[in-house]
Amino acid sequence: MPSAEVLWTFFLAAAVFAYMPGPAMIYAAAQTIARGRRAGLLAALGIHIGGYVHVVAAASGLSALFRLVPEAYLAVKLAGAAYLMVIGGLMVRQALRGEAVAAPTPRSGRRAFIDSVLVEVLNPKTAIFFLAFLPQFAVPGAGLPIWAQMLVLGTIVNLMFSSADIVSVGFAGAVSRRLARSATLQRLARAVGGTVLIGLGGRLALDRS
């Protein structure tokens, strides 16, 4: 494995990226406010599971395809953006129709989990991040093959990012509990959460990076 100095640098850099407010934290918080704390935690878990797809892709070199084939990057990015906007649009439609907000159920939690896995897998920016970040800390001749080092380091990064998502869910959960006292506020929360997801989708679609 890399030296202690390299590992300290790695942990510091990963922590900065993980706890810098970003789309994943905002997404998990929006799911929590719209669907409750359980759905938020399952959304964070879904993002975590989806992250491993990108870790494996980076370690195996598959993520490099996005750099070599810009059309593939654009297609996946637009698919992910469209999916985010559809999820958000459904939430906003339910709120505008004045539909009663049902109590959180295992089914709604599973829906949040599945949506989150797909959203994360369809985010090519995550793939590019791992592809650019992990090789900087993988050291040839360190005892493990480069691909194995990248898998270990990628797993650590993914866990750190998920810890930040869980923190955001905790804060959003406190807000969600207060909103649960009023049906009107619950519908408003669903509309706000849906609007945030639509905004994230739009931002992803329009981002030229």
Secondary structure, DSSP 8 states (H G I E B T S, - for coil): ---HHHHHHHHHHHHHHHHS--HHHHHHHHHHHHH-HHHHHHHHHHHHHHHHHHHHHHHHTTTHHHHH-HHHHHHHHHHHHHHHHHHHHHHHHHHHTT-------HHHHHHHHHHHHHHHHT-HHHHHHHHHHGGGG--TTSSS-HHHHHHHHHHHHHHHHHHHHHHHHHHHHHHHHHHTT-HHHHHHHHHHHHHHHHHHHHHHHH---
